[in-house]
Amino acid sequence: MQYNFDEIIDRRDTGSLKWYYTDDTIPLWVADMDFKAAQPILDAVEQVVQHGILGYTKPTDALYDSIIKWHGSLYDLQLTKQNISFSPGVVPSLALMMNVFTEVGEAVLVNDPIYTPFMSKVEQNGRKLVLSALKEVDGKYHLDLADIEAKIIEHDVKLYLLCNPHNPGGRVWTIAELEALLAICKKHNVAIVSDEIHQDLTLTGHTFIPFLTLAKGYEHNVVSLTSMTKTFNIAGIKGSMIFATDEALVKKISQQQHLNDEYELNLFAYRAMRVAYEQGNEWLTQALNYIEANIDVTVQFLEKYLPKIKVMRPEASYLIWVDCSAYAKDDQVLYETLREAKVELSAGFKYGQEGHLKMRINVACPRVLLLEGLNRMHAALGVTATSS
Ligand SMILES: Cc1ncc(COP(=O)(O)O)c(C=O)c1O
């Protein structure tokens, strides 16, 4: 089936987080796509409604099989049913991991910049947040391994929260980078939780490596968090998975989840997840092609009309991290200037100190909307340019 990603679907007044406006603002911010979900997923949700009984539910063996097959065939990540737990979201799981691996007051290391909840969940849970800035070399972020090790020693870090693929920088960390990181964590007995929610959106020319595939001998200290919601644009359904391959660790995770009864999903999530993994590939391939073309359009537009913006081309997902420092001096003013021009981007400063004067553009929308958003960005920043 051929999907039409150019279709503009009005999301106003649907309770959409992304489209909360009452005016004609173009939202290129929070990470969901303005594309209709895959037909098999929509059919499955409809079948649940048609069946008519929406009672208590639990994961079936067929669901576990679909998850095991997807991860085995795409990433050579060999899982068993016992390795898989469910959670309402990756962010709730990040928070849960504080209690699995650390005590109140202990240090947790994250990179800067980073998807905001990595920082907020550490602090809200009474842990000590330690930041290691990513190094920008040749338009790409790199882990600063020397800094990571120094910070681990200095703060007696217990847990490292990795984001792979990285949000907002779009890096898909290479096997060499991940192995080097693992060696440091092993040396200092630091646990690793890898948020891999953007894994299936890896773009042409890059290879996603699940952290668990490298963890042999260190499985007791490694957890991966992932979800079908980002891949298939069904975030409103809520649902995610926690993968751990060490038996004692799985037990500990389960105990923590039971404290707040946080291990069950709803009927729609279970059903959508299985169908997504079994029948969603056709949609995903087409969505990724459309997204890659939107990335090209954005990069070319910015090169032509806002040439002083430094663009970090993503290796995965549909979020483009751009450095606007040539066009602005103040973070809040930059954000508001764009808002006044009726285009909303994610403000870089919310992603850490390294986000100063940066913005994140979500390009997963019909191209006409994207171009209108970019034109508004040009109109706003072209006028306020501080250097020509
Ligand atoms: C890196 C990362 N982790 C987690 C999430 C959100 O996950 P969930 O909706 O499952 O809590 C996002 C959403 O953008 C994300 O980018």
The ligand as a MOL file (V3000), in Angstrom:
LIG
                    3D

  0  0  0     0  0            999 V3000
M  V30 BEGIN CTAB
M  V30 COUNTS 16 16 0 0 0
M  V30 BEGIN ATOM
M  V30 1 C 15.2230 9.9950 23.7850 0
M  V30 2 C 13.7700 9.9350 24.1650 0
M  V30 3 N 13.3910 9.1550 25.1870 0
M  V30 4 C 12.0960 9.0710 25.5460 0
M  V30 5 C 11.1160 9.7900 24.9030 0
M  V30 6 C 9.6830 9.6860 25.3460 0
M  V30 7 O 9.3520 8.3790 25.6020 0
M  V30 8 P 7.9330 7.9970 26.2150 0
M  V30 9 O 6.8990 8.7530 25.4600 0
M  V30 10 O 7.8600 6.5110 25.9690 0
M  V30 11 O 7.9830 8.3270 27.6610 0
M  V30 12 C 11.4730 10.6170 23.8330 0
M  V30 13 C 10.4510 11.4140 23.1490 0
M  V30 14 O 10.7270 12.2640 22.3570 0
M  V30 15 C 12.8290 10.6890 23.4600 0
M  V30 16 O 13.2370 11.4650 22.4490 0
M  V30 END ATOM
M  V30 BEGIN BOND
M  V30 1 1 1 2
M  V30 2 1 2 3
M  V30 3 2 2 15
M  V30 4 2 3 4
M  V30 5 1 4 5
M  V30 6 1 5 6
M  V30 7 2 5 12
M  V30 8 1 6 7
M  V30 9 1 7 8
M  V30 10 2 8 9
M  V30 11 1 8 10
M  V30 12 1 8 11
M  V30 13 1 12 13
M  V30 14 1 12 15
M  V30 15 2 13 14
M  V30 16 1 15 16
M  V30 END BOND
M  V30 END CTAB
M  END
